Amino acid sequence: MAVSRPETRQFEAFMTNLSYARRMVKAGRILTPFRSPTIDIDDFYRAAWVQAVAALDHWLHEEVLRRVAELTLQDSPEMPPQLRRYELPLHRVEAVRRGEVSLSEAVVEHLRDKLAVQALQHPGKIAEVLKLVTEKKVWYETAGCINKEFFQGRTTFNEKTLRSRFLEITQRRNKIAHDADLIDGDLERRRPIDEAQVTDTIDWIERIALAIAHVLDKEG
């Protein structure tokens, strides 16, 4: 894996959260020989899938907040247009005027409140939020990074196909979280799932996070 891991608290938290998902997969593997009517081993794999998506969602929230805080402290003329045009409600503007908080703190607090009710699990929503911290075409460049750095040119992902791969992951997460992973139209049978499938999903989520971080940190 050629892409180095970001040395930030936010990314370390992401890797810790992702490790919880990997432990669930390991638990499922260890318990597989002891299957019984009272224990559905596949539920460990489903829980791992949901945890992995949640880990990425949480990291994206915290990463955007971290970068917004840094950018607003700098007050750089190269600040992304979406952040430069970011609107604050009057009560936060007044708090800045009274000296109760800095402008950077007011922006971050307001953004944190807004993001708290948004799940960053759709590629379009992720791209929109990341416009606050970059003008790059994040999914386009992330696909290129994955092709070059993770697969050494053996893959040909583009923005569309990478978004599609990510959507497959998050849509299955939604089936698990909201529909008990039941097969459409059935109230008892659930979709099949196994260790290899979930491990591949967790690996993909790690790749995508690392590639996004690389794109955001890359100059130019």
Stockholm file with secondary structure:
# STOCKHOLM 1.0

chainA/1-220         MAVSRPETRQFEAFMTNLSYARRMVKAGRILTPFRSPTIDIDDFYRAAWVQAVAALDHWLHEEVLRRVAELTLQDSPEMPPQLRRYELPLHRVEAVRRGEVSLSEAVVEHLRDKLAVQALQHPGKIAEVLKLVTEKKVWYETAGCINKEFFQGRTTFNEKTLRSRFLEITQRRNKIAHDADLIDGDLERRRPIDEAQVTDTIDWIERIALAIAHVLDKEG
#=GR chainA/1-220 SS CCSCCCCSHHHHHHHHHHHHHHHHHHHHHHHGGGCBTTBCTHHHHHHHHHHHHHHHHHHHHHHHHHHHHHHHHHTCTTSCHHHHTCCCCHHHHHHHHTTSSCHHHHHHHHHHHHHTTCCCCSHHHHHHHHTTTCCSCHHHHHHHHIIIIITTTSCCCCHHHHHHHHHHHHHHHHHHHHHTTBCTTCSSCBCCCCHHHHHHHHHHHHHHHHHHHHHHHSCC
#=GC SS_cons         CCSCCCCSHHHHHHHHHHHHHHHHHHHHHHHGGGCBTTBCTHHHHHHHHHHHHHHHHHHHHHHHHHHHHHHHHHTCTTSCHHHHTCCCCHHHHHHHHTTSSCHHHHHHHHHHHHHTTCCCCSHHHHHHHHTTTCCSCHHHHHHHHIIIIITTTSCCCCHHHHHHHHHHHHHHHHHHHHHTTBCTTCSSCBCCCCHHHHHHHHHHHHHHHHHHHHHHHSCC
//
